[in-house]
């Protein structure tokens, strides 16, 4: 019974960890896109097109 309980805990922990990794990867992509837009706007302002 202890073995089954330990395996269930391991499965739940693994699922939570993998889900968190996918979520953080998505957040990283969103932040990168926002940074690209800010960088483009800064370049436009630097050229006098604000």
PDB file with one MODEL, atoms N, CA, C and O in Angstrom:
MODEL        1
ATOM      1  N   UNK A   1       0.818  -1.191   0.000  1.00  0.00           N
ATOM      2  CA  UNK A   1       0.000   0.000   0.000  1.00  0.00           C
ATOM      3  C   UNK A   1       0.867   1.262   0.000  1.00  0.00           C
ATOM      4  O   UNK A   1       0.541   2.242  -0.670  1.00  0.00           O
ATOM      5  N   UNK A   2       1.961   1.236   0.745  1.00  0.00           N
ATOM      6  CA  UNK A   2       2.852   2.387   0.772  1.00  0.00           C
ATOM      7  C   UNK A   2       3.455   2.635  -0.602  1.00  0.00           C
ATOM      8  O   UNK A   2       3.652   3.782  -1.004  1.00  0.00           O
ATOM      9  N   UNK A   3       3.747   1.558  -1.319  1.00  0.00           N
ATOM     10  CA  UNK A   3       4.347   1.693  -2.649  1.00  0.00           C
ATOM     11  C   UNK A   3       3.374   2.358  -3.619  1.00  0.00           C
ATOM     12  O   UNK A   3       3.768   3.220  -4.406  1.00  0.00           O
ATOM     13  N   UNK A   4       2.115   1.962  -3.562  1.00  0.00           N
ATOM     14  CA  UNK A   4       1.093   2.555  -4.435  1.00  0.00           C
ATOM     15  C   UNK A   4       0.936   4.035  -4.114  1.00  0.00           C
ATOM     16  O   UNK A   4       0.833   4.865  -5.017  1.00  0.00           O
ATOM     17  N   UNK A   5       0.918   4.358  -2.842  1.00  0.00           N
ATOM     18  CA  UNK A   5       0.793   5.754  -2.419  1.00  0.00           C
ATOM     19  C   UNK A   5       1.986   6.570  -2.903  1.00  0.00           C
ATOM     20  O   UNK A   5       1.818   7.693  -3.380  1.00  0.00           O
ATOM     21  N   UNK A   6       3.183   6.017  -2.783  1.00  0.00           N
ATOM     22  CA  UNK A   6       4.383   6.717  -3.231  1.00  0.00           C
ATOM     23  C   UNK A   6       4.367   6.921  -4.747  1.00  0.00           C
ATOM     24  O   UNK A   6       4.754   7.981  -5.238  1.00  0.00           O
ATOM     25  N   UNK A   7       3.925   5.916  -5.476  1.00  0.00           N
ATOM     26  CA  UNK A   7       3.842   6.043  -6.938  1.00  0.00           C
ATOM     27  C   UNK A   7       2.805   7.084  -7.347  1.00  0.00           C
ATOM     28  O   UNK A   7       3.007   7.812  -8.320  1.00  0.00           O
ATOM     29  N   UNK A   8       1.705   7.158  -6.616  1.00  0.00           N
ATOM     30  CA  UNK A   8       0.684   8.170  -6.918  1.00  0.00           C
ATOM     31  C   UNK A   8       1.223   9.573  -6.655  1.00  0.00           C
ATOM     32  O   UNK A   8       0.982  10.489  -7.442  1.00  0.00           O
ATOM     33  N   UNK A   9       1.942   9.742  -5.564  1.00  0.00           N
ATOM     34  CA  UNK A   9       2.542  11.046  -5.274  1.00  0.00           C
ATOM     35  C   UNK A   9       3.565  11.436  -6.340  1.00  0.00           C
ATOM     36  O   UNK A   9       3.615  12.589  -6.769  1.00  0.00           O
ATOM     37  N   UNK A  10       4.361  10.487  -6.753  1.00  0.00           N
ATOM     38  CA  UNK A  10       5.354  10.743  -7.788  1.00  0.00           C
ATOM     39  C   UNK A  10       4.691  11.146  -9.100  1.00  0.00           C
ATOM     40  O   UNK A  10       5.147  12.071  -9.772  1.00  0.00           O
ATOM     41  N   UNK A  11       3.621  10.455  -9.462  1.00  0.00           N
ATOM     42  CA  UNK A  11       2.903  10.779 -10.696  1.00  0.00           C
ATOM     43  C   UNK A  11       2.298  12.180 -10.629  1.00  0.00           C
ATOM     44  O   UNK A  11       2.367  12.930 -11.603  1.00  0.00           O
ATOM     45  N   UNK A  12       1.708  12.538  -9.491  1.00  0.00           N
ATOM     46  CA  UNK A  12       1.115  13.866  -9.351  1.00  0.00           C
ATOM     47  C   UNK A  12       2.187  14.950  -9.398  1.00  0.00           C
ATOM     48  O   UNK A  12       1.984  15.990 -10.026  1.00  0.00           O
ATOM     49  N   UNK A  13       3.312  14.723  -8.750  1.00  0.00           N
ATOM     50  CA  UNK A  13       4.407  15.692  -8.753  1.00  0.00           C
ATOM     51  C   UNK A  13       4.968  15.864 -10.156  1.00  0.00           C
ATOM     52  O   UNK A  13       5.251  16.985 -10.580  1.00  0.00           O
ATOM     53  N   UNK A  14       5.132  14.760 -10.880  1.00  0.00           N
ATOM     54  CA  UNK A  14       5.669  14.822 -12.243  1.00  0.00           C
ATOM     55  C   UNK A  14       4.736  15.591 -13.165  1.00  0.00           C
ATOM     56  O   UNK A  14       5.182  16.403 -13.976  1.00  0.00           O
ATOM     57  N   UNK A  15       3.451  15.334 -13.040  1.00  0.00           N
ATOM     58  CA  UNK A  15       2.468  16.035 -13.870  1.00  0.00           C
ATOM     59  C   UNK A  15       2.490  17.532 -13.584  1.00  0.00           C
ATOM     60  O   UNK A  15       2.467  18.343 -14.510  1.00  0.00           O
ATOM     61  N   UNK A  16       2.533  17.894 -12.322  1.00  0.00           N
ATOM     62  CA  UNK A  16       2.561  19.313 -11.948  1.00  0.00           C
ATOM     63  C   UNK A  16       3.826  19.988 -12.462  1.00  0.00           C
ATOM     64  O   UNK A  16       3.777  21.125 -12.931  1.00  0.00           O
ATOM     65  N   UNK A  17       4.938  19.306 -12.379  1.00  0.00           N
ATOM     66  CA  UNK A  17       6.203  19.872 -12.837  1.00  0.00           C
ATOM     67  C   UNK A  17       6.201  20.078 -14.342  1.00  0.00           C
ATOM     68  O   UNK A  17       6.617  21.132 -14.823  1.00  0.00           O
ATOM     69  N   UNK A  18       5.742  19.097 -15.082  1.00  0.00           N
ATOM     70  CA  UNK A  18       5.712  19.222 -16.540  1.00  0.00           C
ATOM     71  C   UNK A  18       4.751  20.309 -16.992  1.00  0.00           C
ATOM     72  O   UNK A  18       5.038  21.027 -17.950  1.00  0.00           O
ATOM     73  N   UNK A  19       3.625  20.439 -16.322  1.00  0.00           N
ATOM     74  CA  UNK A  19       2.666  21.485 -16.653  1.00  0.00           C
ATOM     75  C   UNK A  19       3.277  22.850 -16.397  1.00  0.00           C
ATOM     76  O   UNK A  19       3.103  23.769 -17.197  1.00  0.00           O
ATOM     77  N   UNK A  20       3.984  22.989 -15.299  1.00  0.00           N
ATOM     78  CA  UNK A  20       4.614  24.271 -14.971  1.00  0.00           C
ATOM     79  C   UNK A  20       5.669  24.635 -16.008  1.00  0.00           C
ATOM     80  O   UNK A  20       5.804  25.806 -16.364  1.00  0.00           O
ATOM     81  N   UNK A  21       6.413  23.658 -16.495  1.00  0.00           N
ATOM     82  CA  UNK A  21       7.434  23.933 -17.505  1.00  0.00           C
ATOM     83  C   UNK A  21       6.796  24.469 -18.781  1.00  0.00           C
ATOM     84  O   UNK A  21       7.296  25.428 -19.370  1.00  0.00           O
ATOM     85  N   UNK A  22       5.700  23.858 -19.209  1.00  0.00           N
ATOM     86  CA  UNK A  22       5.023  24.326 -20.417  1.00  0.00           C
ATOM     87  C   UNK A  22       4.475  25.729 -20.226  1.00  0.00           C
ATOM     88  O   UNK A  22       4.535  26.550 -21.141  1.00  0.00           O
ATOM     89  N   UNK A  23       3.947  26.007 -19.055  1.00  0.00           N
ATOM     90  CA  UNK A  23       3.410  27.331 -18.778  1.00  0.00           C
ATOM     91  C   UNK A  23       4.527  28.369 -18.791  1.00  0.00           C
ATOM     92  O   UNK A  23       4.357  29.444 -19.366  1.00  0.00           O
ATOM     93  N   UNK A  24       5.643  28.076 -18.180  1.00  0.00           N
ATOM     94  CA  UNK A  24       6.758  29.024 -18.148  1.00  0.00           C
ATOM     95  C   UNK A  24       7.332  29.243 -19.543  1.00  0.00           C
ATOM     96  O   UNK A  24       7.768  30.347 -19.870  1.00  0.00           O
ATOM     97  N   UNK A  25       7.333  28.206 -20.359  1.00  0.00           N
ATOM     98  CA  UNK A  25       7.814  28.374 -21.733  1.00  0.00           C
ATOM     99  C   UNK A  25       6.893  29.327 -22.492  1.00  0.00           C
ATOM    100  O   UNK A  25       7.370  30.163 -23.259  1.00  0.00           O
ATOM    101  N   UNK A  26       5.598  29.213 -22.290  1.00  0.00           N
ATOM    102  CA  UNK A  26       4.637  30.115 -22.930  1.00  0.00           C
ATOM    103  C   UNK A  26       4.805  31.549 -22.457  1.00  0.00           C
ATOM    104  O   UNK A  26       4.740  32.484 -23.255  1.00  0.00           O
ATOM    105  N   UNK A  27       5.018  31.721 -21.179  1.00  0.00           N
ATOM    106  CA  UNK A  27       5.236  33.065 -20.629  1.00  0.00           C
ATOM    107  C   UNK A  27       6.512  33.659 -21.209  1.00  0.00           C
ATOM    108  O   UNK A  27       6.555  34.845 -21.538  1.00  0.00           O
ATOM    109  N   UNK A  28       7.542  32.846 -21.332  1.00  0.00           N
ATOM    110  CA  UNK A  28       8.800  33.323 -21.905  1.00  0.00           C
ATOM    111  C   UNK A  28       8.630  33.817 -23.327  1.00  0.00           C
ATOM    112  O   UNK A  28       9.210  34.833 -23.712  1.00  0.00           O
ATOM    113  N   UNK A  29       7.838  33.102 -24.108  1.00  0.00           N
ATOM    114  CA  UNK A  29       7.588  33.524 -25.495  1.00  0.00           C
ATOM    115  C   UNK A  29       6.812  34.834 -25.530  1.00  0.00           C
ATOM    116  O   UNK A  29       7.103  35.706 -26.349  1.00  0.00           O
ATOM    117  N   UNK A  30       5.818  34.980 -24.641  1.00  0.00           N
ATOM    118  CA  UNK A  30       5.037  36.218 -24.599  1.00  0.00           C
ATOM    119  C   UNK A  30       5.902  37.403 -24.202  1.00  0.00           C
ATOM    120  O   UNK A  30       5.787  38.480 -24.786  1.00  0.00           O
ATOM    121  N   UNK A  31       6.758  37.212 -23.224  1.00  0.00           N
ATOM    122  CA  UNK A  31       7.648  38.293 -22.783  1.00  0.00           C
ATOM    123  C   UNK A  31       8.620  38.653 -23.896  1.00  0.00           C
ATOM    124  O   UNK A  31       8.937  39.826 -24.094  1.00  0.00           O
ATOM    125  N   UNK A  32       9.090  37.654 -24.617  1.00  0.00           N
ATOM    126  CA  UNK A  32      10.015  37.914 -25.724  1.00  0.00           C
ATOM    127  C   UNK A  32       9.336  38.746 -26.812  1.00  0.00           C
ATOM    128  O   UNK A  32       9.945  39.668 -27.353  1.00  0.00           O
ATOM    129  N   UNK A  33       8.081  38.430 -27.137  1.00  0.00           N
ATOM    130  CA  UNK A  33       7.347  39.196 -28.153  1.00  0.00           C
ATOM    131  C   UNK A  33       7.146  40.641 -27.699  1.00  0.00           C
ATOM    132  O   UNK A  33       7.291  41.573 -28.490  1.00  0.00           O
ATOM    133  N   UNK A  34       6.811  40.821 -26.416  1.00  0.00           N
ATOM    134  CA  UNK A  34       6.629  42.177 -25.891  1.00  0.00           C
ATOM    135  C   UNK A  34       7.941  42.949 -25.951  1.00  0.00           C
ATOM    136  O   UNK A  34       7.955  44.131 -26.292  1.00  0.00           O
ATOM    137  N   UNK A  35       9.036  42.285 -25.622  1.00  0.00           N
ATOM    138  CA  UNK A  35      10.344  42.931 -25.688  1.00  0.00           C
ATOM    139  C   UNK A  35      10.704  43.341 -27.103  1.00  0.00           C
ATOM    140  O   UNK A  35      11.292  44.401 -27.316  1.00  0.00           O
ATOM    141  N   UNK A  36      10.354  42.501 -28.076  1.00  0.00           N
ATOM    142  CA  UNK A  36      10.617  42.836 -29.478  1.00  0.00           C
ATOM    143  C   UNK A  36       9.841  44.084 -29.893  1.00  0.00           C
ATOM    144  O   UNK A  36      10.377  44.944 -30.594  1.00  0.00           O
ATOM    145  N   UNK A  37       8.591  44.187 -29.466  1.00  0.00           N
ATOM    146  CA  UNK A  37       7.777  45.361 -29.811  1.00  0.00           C
ATOM    147  C   UNK A  37       8.336  46.625 -29.172  1.00  0.00           C
ATOM    148  O   UNK A  37       8.364  47.682 -29.801  1.00  0.00           O
ATOM    149  N   UNK A  38       8.780  46.517 -27.927  1.00  0.00           N
ATOM    150  CA  UNK A  38       9.378  47.673 -27.247  1.00  0.00           C
ATOM    151  C   UNK A  38      10.666  48.089 -27.947  1.00  0.00           C
ATOM    152  O   UNK A  38      10.940  49.277 -28.118  1.00  0.00           O
ATOM    153  N   UNK A  39      11.447  47.100 -28.345  1.00  0.00           N
ATOM    154  CA  UNK A  39      12.697  47.394 -29.044  1.00  0.00           C
ATOM    155  C   UNK A  39      12.429  48.075 -30.385  1.00  0.00           C
ATOM    156  O   UNK A  39      13.130  49.017 -30.755  1.00  0.00           O
ATOM    157  N   UNK A  40      11.417  47.602 -31.110  1.00  0.00           N
ATOM    158  CA  UNK A  40      11.067  48.224 -32.396  1.00  0.00           C
ATOM    159  C   UNK A  40      10.614  49.666 -32.187  1.00  0.00           C
ATOM    160  O   UNK A  40      10.998  50.549 -32.954  1.00  0.00           O
ATOM    161  N   UNK A  41       9.811  49.914 -31.169  1.00  0.00           N
ATOM    162  CA  UNK A  41       9.347  51.273 -30.895  1.00  0.00           C
ATOM    163  C   UNK A  41      10.504  52.186 -30.517  1.00  0.00           C
ATOM    164  O   UNK A  41      10.542  53.350 -30.916  1.00  0.00           O
ATOM    165  N   UNK A  42      11.443  51.658 -29.750  1.00  0.00           N
ATOM    166  CA  UNK A  42      12.612  52.445 -29.361  1.00  0.00           C
ATOM    167  C   UNK A  42      13.444  52.797 -30.587  1.00  0.00           C
ATOM    168  O   UNK A  42      13.962  53.910 -30.682  1.00  0.00           O
ATOM    169  N   UNK A  43      13.576  51.883 -31.507  1.00  0.00           N
ATOM    170  CA  UNK A  43      14.321  52.150 -32.739  1.00  0.00           C
ATOM    171  C   UNK A  43      13.615  53.218 -33.558  1.00  0.00           C
ATOM    172  O   UNK A  43      14.268  54.089 -34.134  1.00  0.00           O
ATOM    173  N   UNK A  44      12.267  53.161 -33.619  1.00  0.00           N
ATOM    174  CA  UNK A  44      11.505  54.176 -34.355  1.00  0.00           C
ATOM    175  C   UNK A  44      11.711  55.554 -33.743  1.00  0.00           C
ATOM    176  O   UNK A  44      11.895  56.538 -34.460  1.00  0.00           O
ATOM    177  N   UNK A  45      11.679  55.623 -32.411  1.00  0.00           N
ATOM    178  CA  UNK A  45      11.863  56.915 -31.724  1.00  0.00           C
ATOM    179  C   UNK A  45      13.292  57.425 -31.924  1.00  0.00           C
ATOM    180  O   UNK A  45      13.512  58.630 -32.043  1.00  0.00           O
ATOM    181  N   UNK A  46      14.235  56.529 -31.959  1.00  0.00           N
ATOM    182  CA  UNK A  46      15.623  56.914 -32.162  1.00  0.00           C
ATOM    183  C   UNK A  46      15.808  57.545 -33.538  1.00  0.00           C
ATOM    184  O   UNK A  46      16.633  58.441 -33.715  1.00  0.00           O
ATOM    185  N   UNK A  47      15.028  57.066 -34.514  1.00  0.00           N
ATOM    186  CA  UNK A  47      15.093  57.607 -35.865  1.00  0.00           C
ATOM    187  C   UNK A  47      14.235  58.859 -36.034  1.00  0.00           C
ATOM    188  O   UNK A  47      14.206  59.436 -37.121  1.00  0.00           O
ATOM    189  N   UNK A  48      13.541  59.289 -34.990  1.00  0.00           N
ATOM    190  CA  UNK A  48      12.734  60.504 -35.054  1.00  0.00           C
ATOM    191  C   UNK A  48      11.333  60.276 -35.569  1.00  0.00           C
ATOM    192  O   UNK A  48      10.696  61.223 -36.030  1.00  0.00           O
ATOM    193  N   UNK A  49      10.826  59.056 -35.511  1.00  0.00           N
ATOM    194  CA  UNK A  49       9.484  58.759 -36.031  1.00  0.00           C
ATOM    195  C   UNK A  49       8.457  58.594 -34.917  1.00  0.00           C
ATOM    196  O   UNK A  49       7.426  57.957 -35.135  1.00  0.00           O
ATOM    197  N   UNK A  50       8.703  59.144 -33.732  1.00  0.00           N
ATOM    198  CA  UNK A  50       7.762  58.972 -32.616  1.00  0.00           C
ATOM    199  C   UNK A  50       6.460  59.689 -32.843  1.00  0.00           C
ATOM    200  O   UNK A  50       5.570  59.637 -31.994  1.00  0.00           O
TER     201      UNK A  50
ENDMDL
END
